[in-house]
Amino acid sequence: EKYKDARKYIRFPTGSCSSLLASHILEKRPELLKDPVVSFFLRASILIDTKLFSDAGKTTPFDIEMCGKLLPISSATLRLSSDCVDDAYLYTILRRARLDTDGMST
């Protein structure tokens, strides 16, 4: 009953579910983005999902828009170095970390 007015389905083409989540948070609960970690990880997942917007079959203008809206929130509050604000640099770090299996058992 608590969520009886919620939409059951969201049908909107996007390259990252995090873009939809970011949009919903910005619209309904923007105070959640005061936590810089939330905005940073939403932005990071959009970059990974869309391969830094290079996947033309997946990336949408909406993904780019949402990542752009998250950038000033995450970078200002985390006081990130200028390197981490750069999407390409951040994507490189994230991709390298995602592929690093050192220390994991097989």
C-alpha positions as CSV (number, residue, x, y, z in Angstrom):
1,E,0.0,0.0,0.0
2,K,2.9,2.4,0.7
3,Y,3.8,2.5,-3.0
4,K,0.4,2.1,-4.6
5,D,0.9,5.2,-6.8
6,A,4.4,4.1,-8.0
7,R,4.8,3.3,-11.6
8,K,5.2,-0.5,-12.0
9,Y,7.4,-0.2,-15.1
10,I,9.7,2.5,-16.4
11,R,10.1,2.2,-20.2
12,F,12.7,4.6,-21.3
13,P,15.7,3.7,-23.5
14,T,18.9,4.4,-21.8
15,G,22.4,2.9,-21.7
16,S,22.6,2.7,-18.0
17,C,20.0,2.0,-15.3
18,S,21.9,4.4,-13.2
19,S,20.8,7.2,-15.5
20,L,17.2,6.4,-14.7
21,L,18.0,6.1,-11.0
22,A,19.8,9.5,-11.0
23,S,16.9,11.1,-12.8
24,H,14.4,9.7,-10.3
25,I,16.5,10.8,-7.4
26,L,17.0,14.3,-8.8
27,E,13.3,14.6,-9.3
28,K,11.9,13.0,-6.1
29,R,14.6,12.9,-3.5
30,P,17.5,15.3,-4.4
31,E,18.6,15.4,-0.8
32,L,20.0,11.9,-1.3
33,L,22.6,13.4,-3.6
34,K,24.0,15.5,-0.7
35,D,25.9,12.3,0.0
36,P,28.8,12.7,-2.5
37,V,29.4,9.0,-2.6
38,V,25.9,8.4,-4.0
39,S,26.4,10.9,-6.9
40,F,30.0,9.7,-7.5
41,F,29.0,6.0,-7.8
42,L,26.0,6.8,-10.0
43,R,28.3,8.8,-12.3
44,A,30.9,6.0,-12.3
45,S,28.4,3.3,-13.2
46,I,27.0,5.4,-16.1
47,L,30.6,5.8,-17.4
48,I,31.3,2.1,-17.2
49,D,27.9,1.0,-18.6
50,T,28.2,3.2,-21.6
51,K,32.0,2.6,-22.1
52,L,32.7,6.3,-21.6
53,F,29.8,7.2,-24.0
54,S,31.7,5.4,-26.9
55,D,29.1,2.6,-27.3
56,A,26.9,4.2,-29.9
57,G,24.5,1.3,-29.8
58,K,24.0,1.8,-26.0
59,T,24.7,5.4,-25.1
60,T,21.8,7.8,-25.2
61,P,21.7,11.6,-24.8
62,F,19.9,11.0,-21.5
63,D,23.0,9.1,-20.1
64,I,25.2,12.0,-21.1
65,E,22.8,14.5,-19.6
66,M,22.6,12.7,-16.3
67,C,26.3,12.2,-16.0
68,G,26.7,15.9,-16.6
69,K,24.2,16.7,-13.8
70,L,26.0,14.4,-11.4
71,L,29.5,15.8,-12.1
72,P,29.3,19.1,-10.2
73,I,27.6,17.4,-7.3
74,S,30.1,14.6,-6.9
75,S,33.3,16.6,-7.6
76,A,32.5,19.6,-5.5
77,T,31.5,17.7,-2.4
78,L,34.2,15.1,-2.6
79,R,36.8,17.8,-3.3
80,L,38.2,15.5,-5.9
81,S,41.5,16.2,-7.7
82,S,41.0,17.6,-11.2
83,D,42.0,14.2,-12.6
84,C,39.0,12.4,-11.1
85,V,36.7,15.1,-12.4
86,D,37.8,14.2,-16.0
87,D,35.4,11.5,-17.3
88,A,38.1,9.8,-19.4
89,Y,40.6,9.6,-16.5
90,L,37.9,8.3,-14.1
91,Y,36.7,5.7,-16.7
92,T,40.3,4.5,-17.1
93,I,40.8,4.0,-13.4
94,L,37.4,2.3,-13.1
95,R,38.1,-0.1,-16.0
96,R,41.5,-1.0,-14.7
97,A,40.1,-1.7,-11.2
98,R,37.3,-3.8,-12.7
99,L,39.7,-6.0,-14.6
100,D,42.2,-6.3,-11.7
101,T,41.9,-9.9,-10.3
102,D,45.1,-9.8,-8.3
103,G,44.6,-11.5,-4.9
104,M,41.4,-13.3,-6.0
105,S,41.3,-17.0,-5.9
106,T,40.3,-19.0,-9.0
